[in-house]
């Protein structure tokens, strides 16, 4: 019996080569520089709340985001194997769902909201509860992904530093070649 393992894909610096928290912050501040004074108060309510305040004030045009073609190509290979493909990101859900709708590559989306930031240990915990330990493959780019890679069946590294490669040597890893 063939057991397909879902592929979980991160968004910022993995599926896209930029960061939507940065992009939305710059966009909001260009429109209204005085909102810089609100950032500390928003952050006091949590990073998810900060992202919610930004997404309310700045629409992202997902059609012009810099997508990582190597990641898209790998997703398509996994789709041909009938693997479920899930976008799981710390980005706010409104941006995440817009990207997923635009690309039409994902079976599901998991993302942050105003009360919860889906990053690092939070992401690992959610994925373990949904798929079990080693029940998913995870594609990411950053040291905050270490707890997720530790819980995954296959750690897929995208645009990572040599330091991250060393930290994941003990894991079942695939390093995605850089391709634009």
MDTraj code that builds the backbone (N, CA, C; nanometers):
import mdtraj as md
import numpy as np

residues = "UNK UNK UNK UNK UNK UNK UNK UNK UNK UNK UNK UNK UNK UNK UNK UNK UNK UNK UNK UNK UNK UNK UNK UNK UNK UNK UNK UNK UNK UNK UNK UNK UNK UNK UNK UNK UNK UNK UNK UNK UNK UNK UNK UNK UNK UNK UNK UNK UNK UNK UNK UNK UNK UNK UNK UNK UNK UNK UNK UNK UNK UNK UNK UNK UNK UNK UNK UNK UNK UNK UNK UNK UNK UNK UNK UNK UNK UNK UNK UNK UNK UNK UNK UNK UNK UNK UNK UNK UNK UNK UNK UNK UNK UNK UNK UNK UNK UNK UNK UNK UNK UNK UNK UNK UNK UNK UNK UNK UNK UNK UNK UNK UNK UNK UNK UNK UNK UNK UNK UNK UNK UNK UNK UNK UNK UNK UNK UNK UNK UNK UNK UNK UNK UNK UNK UNK UNK UNK UNK UNK UNK UNK UNK UNK UNK UNK UNK UNK UNK UNK UNK UNK UNK UNK UNK UNK UNK UNK UNK UNK UNK UNK UNK UNK UNK UNK UNK UNK UNK UNK UNK UNK UNK UNK UNK UNK UNK UNK UNK UNK".split()
xyz = np.array([
    [0.0846, -0.1189, 0.0000],
    [0.0000, 0.0000, 0.0000],
    [0.0885, 0.1243, 0.0000],
    [0.0595, 0.2191, -0.0865],
    [0.1388, 0.3399, -0.0991],
    [0.0849, 0.4473, -0.0050],
    [0.1695, 0.4891, 0.0877],
    [0.1309, 0.5960, 0.1810],
    [0.1985, 0.7246, 0.1375],
    [0.1217, 0.8156, 0.0843],
    [0.1774, 0.9434, 0.0422],
    [0.1963, 1.0335, 0.1634],
    [0.3084, 1.0990, 0.1666],
    [0.3389, 1.1910, 0.2760],
    [0.3144, 1.3321, 0.2263],
    [0.2363, 1.4114, 0.3006],
    [0.2098, 1.5478, 0.2558],
    [0.3367, 1.6327, 0.2547],
    [0.3409, 1.7246, 0.1601],
    [0.4483, 1.8221, 0.1511],
    [0.3977, 1.9531, 0.2092],
    [0.4669, 2.0017, 0.3106],
    [0.4323, 2.1277, 0.3747],
    [0.5335, 2.2314, 0.3260],
    [0.4830, 2.3428, 0.2741],
    [0.5682, 2.4447, 0.2129],
    [0.5553, 2.5765, 0.2893],
    [0.6692, 2.6320, 0.3268],
    [0.6728, 2.7646, 0.3885],
    [0.6601, 2.8698, 0.2784],
    [0.6208, 2.9893, 0.3148],
    [0.6004, 3.0957, 0.2157],
    [0.7211, 3.1892, 0.2036],
    [0.7485, 3.2662, 0.3093],
    [0.8518, 3.3689, 0.3034],
    [0.9914, 3.3094, 0.2874],
    [1.0637, 3.3561, 0.1882],
    [1.2004, 3.3126, 0.1557],
    [1.2086, 3.1657, 0.1158],
    [1.0951, 3.1037, 0.0904],
    [1.0913, 2.9662, 0.0418],
    [1.0133, 2.9649, -0.0889],
    [0.8813, 2.9748, -0.0802],
    [0.7993, 2.9828, -0.2012],
    [0.8211, 3.1158, -0.2734],
    [0.8377, 3.2205, -0.1952],
    [0.8723, 3.3514, -0.2524],
    [1.0101, 3.3907, -0.1993],
    [1.0766, 3.4792, -0.2715],
    [1.2129, 3.5158, -0.2334],
    [1.2171, 3.6429, -0.1488],
    [1.1043, 3.6828, -0.0968],
    [1.0957, 3.7988, -0.0093],
    [1.0167, 3.7599, 0.1153],
    [0.9887, 3.8581, 0.1996],
    [0.9168, 3.8367, 0.3252],
    [0.7964, 3.9307, 0.3281],
    [0.6781, 3.8746, 0.3439],
    [0.5575, 3.9585, 0.3376],
    [0.5396, 4.0476, 0.4599],
    [0.5981, 4.0125, 0.5739],
    [0.5941, 4.1032, 0.6890],
    [0.6749, 4.2286, 0.6552],
    [0.7906, 4.2092, 0.5959],
    [0.8727, 4.3233, 0.5530],
    [0.8003, 4.4052, 0.4456],
    [0.7497, 4.3366, 0.3435],
    [0.6830, 4.4063, 0.2324],
    [0.5619, 4.4861, 0.2818],
    [0.4826, 4.4268, 0.3699],
    [0.3642, 4.4982, 0.4190],
    [0.4035, 4.6120, 0.5125],
    [0.5092, 4.5938, 0.5907],
    [0.5571, 4.7026, 0.6778],
    [0.6015, 4.8224, 0.5957],
    [0.6811, 4.7969, 0.4930],
    [0.7281, 4.9048, 0.4065],
    [0.6085, 4.9725, 0.3384],
    [0.5154, 4.8924, 0.2890],
    [0.3978, 4.9473, 0.2217],
    [0.3131, 5.0347, 0.3133],
    [0.2920, 4.9885, 0.4356],
    [0.2119, 5.0652, 0.5321],
    [0.2826, 5.1956, 0.5680],
    [0.4128, 5.1875, 0.5922],
    [0.4860, 5.3082, 0.6324],
    [0.4991, 5.4092, 0.5190],
    [0.5032, 5.3628, 0.3952],
    [0.5057, 5.4558, 0.2819],
    [0.3733, 5.5322, 0.2741],
    [0.2631, 5.4619, 0.3037],
    [0.1316, 5.5259, 0.2987],
    [0.1109, 5.6214, 0.4160],
    [0.1613, 5.5807, 0.5341],
    [0.1412, 5.6608, 0.6541],
    [0.2581, 5.6395, 0.7509],
    [0.3635, 5.7210, 0.7392],
    [0.4817, 5.7046, 0.8243],
    [0.4527, 5.7161, 0.9746],
    [0.3482, 5.7880, 1.0113],
    [0.3154, 5.8027, 1.1534],
    [0.2742, 5.6717, 1.2191],
    [0.2338, 5.5737, 1.1372],
    [0.1966, 5.4441, 1.1947],
    [0.3159, 5.3713, 1.2561],
    [0.4366, 5.4180, 1.2280],
    [0.5552, 5.3595, 1.2926],
    [0.5415, 5.3649, 1.4448],
    [0.4730, 5.4661, 1.4948],
    [0.4540, 5.4786, 1.6391],
    [0.3552, 5.3759, 1.6937],
    [0.2717, 5.3208, 1.6084],
    [0.1744, 5.2197, 1.6512],
    [0.2364, 5.0794, 1.6573],
    [0.3440, 5.0569, 1.5816],
    [0.4049, 4.9230, 1.5741],
    [0.4351, 4.8617, 1.7113],
    [0.4998, 4.9362, 1.8038],
    [0.5294, 4.8737, 1.9336],
    [0.4032, 4.8293, 2.0085],
    [0.2971, 4.9062, 1.9959],
    [0.1728, 4.8701, 2.0643],
    [0.1084, 4.7476, 1.9992],
    [0.1117, 4.7434, 1.8676],
    [0.0594, 4.6259, 1.7973],
    [0.1399, 4.5019, 1.8351],
    [0.2706, 4.5178, 1.8424],
    [0.3571, 4.4044, 1.8750],
    [0.3354, 4.3567, 2.0178],
    [0.3012, 4.4484, 2.1075],
    [0.2705, 4.4094, 2.2455],
    [0.1534, 4.3110, 2.2506],
    [0.0654, 4.3212, 2.1540],
    [-0.0503, 4.2300, 2.1467],
    [-0.0133, 4.0979, 2.0775],
    [0.1100, 4.0862, 2.0324],
    [0.1558, 3.9635, 1.9681],
    [0.1897, 3.9867, 1.8217],
    [0.2799, 3.9027, 1.7715],
    [0.3233, 3.9184, 1.6328],
    [0.2081, 3.8938, 1.5351],
    [0.1184, 3.8018, 1.5695],
    [0.0010, 3.7775, 1.4862],
    [-0.0860, 3.9021, 1.4743],
    [-0.0994, 3.9754, 1.5855],
    [-0.1789, 4.0974, 1.5847],
    [-0.1134, 4.2052, 1.4993],
    [0.0197, 4.2182, 1.5074],
    [0.0926, 4.3121, 1.4222],
    [0.0665, 4.2808, 1.2751],
    [0.0762, 4.1531, 1.2381],
    [0.0544, 4.1131, 1.0992],
    [-0.0889, 4.1446, 1.0552],
    [-0.1845, 4.1236, 1.1460],
    [-0.3243, 4.1547, 1.1160],
    [-0.3416, 4.3041, 1.0885],
    [-0.2792, 4.3888, 1.1700],
    [-0.2900, 4.5335, 1.1508],
    [-0.2295, 4.5757, 1.0161],
    [-0.1208, 4.5109, 0.9769],
    [-0.0565, 4.5436, 0.8493],
    [-0.1406, 4.4974, 0.7312],
    [-0.1917, 4.3749, 0.7377],
    [-0.2694, 4.3211, 0.6255],
    [-0.3973, 4.4022, 0.6036],
    [-0.4533, 4.4571, 0.7111],
    [-0.5724, 4.5427, 0.6984],
    [-0.5427, 4.6709, 0.6217],
    [-0.4175, 4.7151, 0.6305],
    [-0.3802, 4.8451, 0.5748],
    [-0.3057, 4.8390, 0.4423],
    [-0.2614, 4.7194, 0.4024],
    [-0.1806, 4.7114, 0.2810],
    [-0.2110, 4.5848, 0.2018],
    [-0.2778, 4.5995, 0.0877],
    [-0.3026, 4.4816, 0.0028],
    [-0.1751, 4.4443, -0.0740],
    [-0.1497, 4.3170, -0.0828],
    [-0.0344, 4.2655, -0.1588],
    [-0.0856, 4.2163, -0.2939],
    [-0.0175, 4.2557, -0.4002],
    [-0.0498, 4.2037, -0.5332],
    [0.0284, 4.0737, -0.5508],
    [-0.0383, 3.9612, -0.5262],
    [0.0304, 3.8314, -0.5293],
    [0.0769, 3.7926, -0.6691],
    [0.0221, 3.8558, -0.7715],
    [0.0624, 3.8204, -0.9077],
    [0.2034, 3.8695, -0.9419],
    [0.2552, 3.9638, -0.8656],
    [0.3894, 4.0153, -0.8954],
    [0.4939, 3.9761, -0.7910],
    [0.4583, 3.8888, -0.6979],
    [0.5563, 3.8438, -0.5990],
    [0.6682, 3.7661, -0.6682],
    [0.7890, 3.7719, -0.6130],
    [0.9009, 3.6968, -0.6711],
    [0.8971, 3.5500, -0.6273],
    [0.8346, 3.4666, -0.7073],
    [0.8212, 3.3242, -0.6744],
    [0.9501, 3.2491, -0.7056],
    [0.9791, 3.1494, -0.6230],
    [1.0980, 3.0661, -0.6399],
    [1.0610, 2.9497, -0.7327],
    [1.1107, 2.9530, -0.8549],
    [1.0737, 2.8531, -0.9551],
    [1.1176, 2.7116, -0.9158],
    [1.2310, 2.6986, -0.8473],
    [1.2768, 2.5660, -0.8038],
    [1.1766, 2.5035, -0.7063],
    [1.1197, 2.5848, -0.6197],
    [1.0189, 2.5361, -0.5245],
    [0.8918, 2.4966, -0.5994],
    [0.8481, 2.5790, -0.6913],
    [0.7280, 2.5472, -0.7699],
    [0.7488, 2.4182, -0.8497],
    [0.8661, 2.4027, -0.9083],
    [0.8962, 2.2801, -0.9840],
    [0.8912, 2.1573, -0.8937],
    [0.9454, 2.1694, -0.7722],
    [0.9441, 2.0559, -0.6785],
    [0.8002, 2.0242, -0.6350],
    [0.7206, 2.1271, -0.6102],
    [0.5799, 2.1058, -0.5744],
    [0.5097, 2.0266, -0.6855],
    [0.5338, 2.0631, -0.8098],
    [0.4694, 1.9945, -0.9231],
    [0.5131, 1.8485, -0.9331],
    [0.6380, 1.8198, -0.9011],
    [0.6851, 1.6799, -0.8975],
    [0.6077, 1.6026, -0.7919],
    [0.5915, 1.6634, -0.6758],
    [0.5192, 1.5959, -0.5664],
    [0.3703, 1.5808, -0.5990],
    [0.3135, 1.6773, -0.6701],
    [0.1733, 1.6651, -0.7111],
    [0.1536, 1.5448, -0.8029],
    [0.2492, 1.5224, -0.8919],
    [0.2400, 1.4078, -0.9832],
    [0.2417, 1.2757, -0.9083],
    [0.2970, 1.2766, -0.7863],
    [0.2970, 1.1572, -0.7007],
    [0.1712, 1.1509, -0.6141],
    [0.0785, 1.2436, -0.6394],
    [-0.0470, 1.2541, -0.5646],
    [-0.0282, 1.2872, -0.4170],
    [0.0813, 1.3551, -0.3848],
    [0.1012, 1.4004, -0.2478],
    [0.0170, 1.5250, -0.2229],
    [-0.0385, 1.5365, -0.1048],
    [-0.1084, 1.6582, -0.0652],
    [-0.0035, 1.7672, -0.0470],
    [-0.0351, 1.8873, -0.0931],
    [0.0553, 2.0012, -0.0830],
    [-0.0130, 2.1074, 0.0025],
    [0.0539, 2.1460, 0.1109],
    [-0.0053, 2.2400, 0.2056],
    [0.0880, 2.3581, 0.2267],
    [0.0343, 2.4773, 0.2118],
    [0.1075, 2.5987, 0.2424],
    [0.0902, 2.6241, 0.3916],
    [0.2006, 2.6256, 0.4658],
    [0.1962, 2.6505, 0.6106],
    [0.2935, 2.7635, 0.6404],
    [0.2393, 2.8759, 0.6835],
    [0.3202, 2.9968, 0.6925],
    [0.2862, 3.0819, 0.8139],
    [0.3871, 3.1554, 0.8597],
    [0.3653, 3.2529, 0.9658],
    [0.3022, 3.3812, 0.9105],
    [0.2956, 3.3928, 0.7796],
    [0.2298, 3.5067, 0.7169],
    [0.0812, 3.5067, 0.7526],
    [0.0204, 3.6227, 0.7589],
    [-0.1219, 3.6325, 0.7904],
    [-0.2043, 3.5547, 0.6877],
    [-0.3121, 3.4960, 0.7349],
    [-0.3935, 3.4082, 0.6499],
    [-0.4499, 3.4778, 0.5261],
    [-0.4796, 3.6070, 0.5329],
    [-0.5341, 3.6746, 0.4148],
    [-0.4332, 3.6764, 0.3001],
    [-0.3066, 3.7026, 0.3320],
    [-0.2024, 3.6967, 0.2295],
    [-0.1806, 3.5522, 0.1833],
    [-0.1760, 3.4591, 0.2781],
    [-0.1491, 3.3187, 0.2447],
    [-0.2563, 3.2610, 0.1524],
    [-0.3828, 3.2875, 0.1822],
    [-0.4906, 3.2364, 0.0973],
    [-0.4878, 3.3020, -0.0414],
    [-0.4490, 3.4296, -0.0476],
    [-0.4395, 3.4979, -0.1771],
    [-0.3302, 3.4345, -0.2635],
    [-0.2159, 3.4024, -0.2030],
    [-0.1075, 3.3356, -0.2766],
    [-0.1535, 3.1982, -0.3243],
    [-0.2163, 3.1231, -0.2352],
    [-0.2630, 2.9886, -0.2712],
    [-0.3646, 2.9935, -0.3847],
    [-0.4573, 3.0876, -0.3787],
    [-0.5586, 3.1020, -0.4841],
    [-0.4932, 3.1389, -0.6174],
    [-0.3933, 3.2257, -0.6113],
    [-0.3242, 3.2688, -0.7332],
    [-0.2478, 3.1527, -0.7985],
    [-0.1754, 3.0762, -0.7194],
    [-0.0909, 2.9696, -0.7754],
    [-0.1671, 2.8411, -0.8074],
    [-0.2748, 2.8169, -0.7346],
    [-0.3547, 2.6943, -0.7523],
    [-0.2687, 2.5676, -0.7429],
    [-0.1781, 2.5633, -0.6456],
    [-0.0915, 2.4476, -0.6242],
    [-0.1198, 2.3755, -0.4930],
    [-0.2016, 2.4356, -0.4069],
    [-0.2142, 2.3864, -0.2702],
    [-0.3493, 2.3228, -0.2422],
    [-0.3454, 2.2145, -0.1657],
    [-0.4670, 2.1470, -0.1212],
    [-0.5244, 2.2113, 0.0039],
    [-0.4392, 2.2818, 0.0791],
    [-0.4838, 2.3441, 0.2028],
    [-0.3850, 2.4547, 0.2404],
    [-0.4290, 2.5417, 0.3310],
    [-0.3462, 2.6513, 0.3799],
    [-0.3564, 2.6556, 0.5317],
    [-0.2417, 2.6677, 0.5960],
    [-0.2335, 2.6916, 0.7401],
    [-0.1536, 2.8211, 0.7561],
    [-0.2066, 2.9166, 0.8352],
    [-0.1402, 3.0467, 0.8435],
    [-0.1708, 3.1146, 0.9759],
    [-0.1013, 3.2250, 0.9986],
    [-0.1222, 3.3042, 1.1196],
    [-0.2523, 3.3824, 1.1108],
    [-0.3042, 3.4185, 1.2284],
    [-0.4175, 3.5101, 1.2360],
    [-0.3872, 3.6114, 1.3468],
    [-0.4802, 3.6945, 1.3819],
    [-0.4551, 3.8011, 1.4795],
    [-0.4168, 3.7476, 1.6173],
    [-0.4586, 3.6264, 1.6501],
    [-0.4333, 3.5710, 1.7828],
    [-0.3236, 3.4646, 1.7872],
    [-0.2767, 3.4195, 1.6707],
    [-0.1827, 3.3069, 1.6701],
    [-0.0814, 3.3236, 1.5581],
    [0.0468, 3.3131, 1.5921],
    [0.1548, 3.3229, 1.4948],
    [0.2069, 3.1821, 1.4644],
    [0.1833, 3.1348, 1.3429],
    [0.2206, 2.9985, 1.3033],
    [0.3673, 2.9964, 1.2608],
    [0.4558, 2.9921, 1.3598],
    [0.5994, 2.9941, 1.3335],
    [0.6705, 2.9064, 1.4348],
    [0.7867, 2.8562, 1.3962],
    [0.8779, 2.7838, 1.4845],
    [0.8054, 2.6683, 1.5575],
    [0.8108, 2.6705, 1.6924],
    [0.7504, 2.5617, 1.7711],
    [0.5989, 2.5561, 1.7528],
    [0.5339, 2.6715, 1.7344],
    [0.3893, 2.6721, 1.7090],
    [0.3566, 2.5938, 1.5823],
    [0.4352, 2.6155, 1.4776],
    [0.4122, 2.5450, 1.3517],
    [0.4389, 2.3963, 1.3684],
    [0.5482, 2.3624, 1.4356],
    [0.5816, 2.2215, 1.4581],
    [0.4689, 2.1513, 1.5344],
    [0.4195, 2.2148, 1.6393],
    [0.3126, 2.1552, 1.7210],
    [0.1859, 2.1316, 1.6390],
    [0.1475, 2.2309, 1.5596],
    [0.0266, 2.2176, 1.4757],
    [0.0433, 2.1057, 1.3723],
    [0.1600, 2.0984, 1.3103],
    [0.1821, 1.9952, 1.2084],
    [0.1879, 1.8559, 1.2698],
    [0.2508, 1.8433, 1.3863],
    [0.2555, 1.7133, 1.4549],
    [0.1149, 1.6696, 1.4940],
    [0.0342, 1.7633, 1.5451],
    [-0.1016, 1.7246, 1.5861],
    [-0.1867, 1.6838, 1.4663],
    [-0.1594, 1.7401, 1.3515],
    [-0.2389, 1.7081, 1.2321],
    [-0.1891, 1.5840, 1.1580],
    [-0.0556, 1.5693, 1.1468],
    [0.0008, 1.4620, 1.0633],
    [0.0838, 1.3597, 1.1407],
    [0.1142, 1.3881, 1.2667],
    [0.2000, 1.3000, 1.3448],
    [0.3472, 1.3325, 1.3227],
    [0.4294, 1.2922, 1.4184],
    [0.5736, 1.3115, 1.4067],
    [0.6248, 1.2271, 1.2903],
    [0.7053, 1.2860, 1.2054],
    [0.7579, 1.2253, 1.0831],
    [0.6465, 1.1903, 0.9835],
    [0.5313, 1.2536, 0.9958],
    [0.4193, 1.2278, 0.9060],
    [0.4065, 1.3276, 0.7927],
    [0.5087, 1.4090, 0.7727],
    [0.5054, 1.5108, 0.6683],
    [0.6483, 1.5464, 0.6281],
    [0.6620, 1.5986, 0.5086],
    [0.7887, 1.6558, 0.4620],
    [0.7738, 1.8072, 0.4709],
    [0.8814, 1.8757, 0.5099],
    [0.8711, 2.0207, 0.5301],
    [0.9785, 2.0952, 0.4524],
    [0.9335, 2.1945, 0.3765],
    [1.0211, 2.2783, 0.2962],
    [1.0277, 2.4168, 0.3589],
    [1.1481, 2.4566, 0.4043],
    [1.1651, 2.5867, 0.4666],
    [1.3041, 2.6421, 0.4446],
    [1.3322, 2.7550, 0.5111],
    [1.4540, 2.8288, 0.4804],
    [1.5312, 2.8828, 0.5988],
    [1.4794, 2.8760, 0.7205],
    [1.5338, 2.9574, 0.8296],
    [1.5553, 2.8740, 0.9553],
    [1.6397, 2.9244, 1.0441],
    [1.6651, 2.8504, 1.1686],
    [1.5375, 2.8341, 1.2521],
    [1.4413, 2.9261, 1.2368],
    [1.3155, 2.9092, 1.3116],
    [1.2378, 2.7865, 1.2612],
    [1.2791, 2.7306, 1.1454],
    [1.2177, 2.6084, 1.0942],
    [1.2782, 2.4819, 1.1553],
    [1.3836, 2.4956, 1.2338],
    [1.4488, 2.3775, 1.2922],
    [1.3525, 2.2863, 1.3685],
    [1.2634, 2.3389, 1.4560],
    [1.1721, 2.2473, 1.5247],
    [1.0776, 2.1744, 1.4285],
    [1.0446, 2.2374, 1.3174],
    [0.9567, 2.1743, 1.2190],
    [1.0345, 2.0659, 1.1442],
    [1.1562, 2.0976, 1.1010],
    [1.2391, 1.9971, 1.0341],
    [1.2648, 1.8779, 1.1259],
    [1.2880, 1.9047, 1.2548],
    [1.3120, 1.7967, 1.3523],
    [1.1929, 1.7006, 1.3586],
    [1.0730, 1.7521, 1.3384],
    [0.9516, 1.6711, 1.3473],
    [0.9118, 1.6093, 1.2138],
    [0.9811, 1.6472, 1.1067],
    [0.9397, 1.6035, 0.9728],
    [1.0051, 1.4726, 0.9307],
    [0.9482, 1.4111, 0.8302],
    [1.0046, 1.2923, 0.7675],
    [1.1246, 1.3309, 0.6811],
    [1.1104, 1.4403, 0.6062],
    [1.2153, 1.4902, 0.5184],
    [1.2246, 1.6409, 0.5356],
    [1.3442, 1.6902, 0.5660],
    [1.3694, 1.8335, 0.5792],
    [1.4209, 1.8826, 0.4450],
    [1.3412, 1.9648, 0.3795],
    [1.3798, 2.0189, 0.2490],
    [1.4275, 2.1615, 0.2718],
    [1.5557, 2.1847, 0.2428],
    [1.6208, 2.3116, 0.2723],
    [1.6248, 2.3985, 0.1476],
    [1.5768, 2.5215, 0.1609],
    [1.5701, 2.6147, 0.0491],
    [1.6485, 2.7410, 0.0853],
    [1.7488, 2.7740, 0.0040],
    [1.8274, 2.8962, 0.0250],
    [1.8780, 2.9108, 0.1684],
    [1.9350, 2.8044, 0.2221],
    [1.9814, 2.8078, 0.3610],
    [2.1315, 2.8340, 0.3686],
    [2.1728, 2.8794, 0.4843],
    [2.3148, 2.9041, 0.5102],
    [2.3845, 2.7713, 0.5408],
    [2.5167, 2.7749, 0.5349],
    [2.5951, 2.6563, 0.5720],
    [2.5725, 2.6201, 0.7179],
    [2.5471, 2.7192, 0.8016],
    [2.5194, 2.6941, 0.9435],
    [2.3927, 2.6087, 0.9593],
    [2.2904, 2.6392, 0.8827],
    [2.1665, 2.5599, 0.8875],
    [2.1935, 2.4186, 0.8359],
    [2.2717, 2.4082, 0.7304],
    [2.3048, 2.2752, 0.6767],
    [2.3747, 2.1923, 0.7841],
    [2.4667, 2.2522, 0.8562],
    [2.5361, 2.1800, 0.9644],
    [2.4382, 2.1396, 1.0747],
    [2.3455, 2.2276, 1.1091],
    [2.2490, 2.1984, 1.2170],
    [2.1490, 2.0895, 1.1786],
    [2.1343, 2.0631, 1.0500],
    [2.0370, 1.9626, 1.0056],
    [2.1043, 1.8355, 0.9530],
    [2.2355, 1.8228, 0.9693],
    [2.3108, 1.7068, 0.9176],
    [2.2535, 1.5739, 0.9681],
    [2.2017, 1.5725, 1.0907],
    [2.1508, 1.4486, 1.1505],
    [2.0106, 1.4119, 1.0989],
    [1.9511, 1.4976, 1.0208],
    [1.8163, 1.4742, 0.9698],
    [1.8196, 1.4168, 0.8281],
    [1.7089, 1.3614, 0.7866],
    [1.6898, 1.3195, 0.6476],
    [1.6627, 1.4480, 0.5699],
    [1.7615, 1.4940, 0.4908],
    [1.7486, 1.6240, 0.4257],
    [1.7619, 1.6152, 0.2742],
    [1.7014, 1.7126, 0.2116],
    [1.7158, 1.7380, 0.0689],
    [1.7434, 1.8872, 0.0563],
    [1.8530, 1.9215, -0.0101],
    [1.8833, 2.0634, -0.0324],
    [1.8402, 2.0971, -0.1737],
    [1.7432, 2.1847, -0.1817],
    [1.6921, 2.2256, -0.3122],
    [1.7936, 2.3164, -0.3802],
    [1.8296, 2.2854, -0.5030],
    [1.9253, 2.3726, -0.5720],
    [1.8632, 2.5095, -0.5993],
    [1.9495, 2.6100, -0.5946],
    [1.9013, 2.7461, -0.6204],
    [1.8691, 2.7608, -0.7669],
    [1.7516, 2.8167, -0.7929],
    [1.7033, 2.8349, -0.9290],
    [1.6057, 2.9505, -0.9273],
    [1.6165, 3.0410, -1.0209],
    [1.5233, 3.1549, -1.0219],
    [1.4286, 3.1463, -1.1389],
])
top = md.Topology()
chain = top.add_chain()
for i, resn in enumerate(residues, 1):
    res = top.add_residue(resn, chain, resSeq=i)
    for name in ("N", "CA", "C"):
        top.add_atom(name, md.element.get_by_symbol(name[0]), res)
traj = md.Trajectory(xyz[None], top)
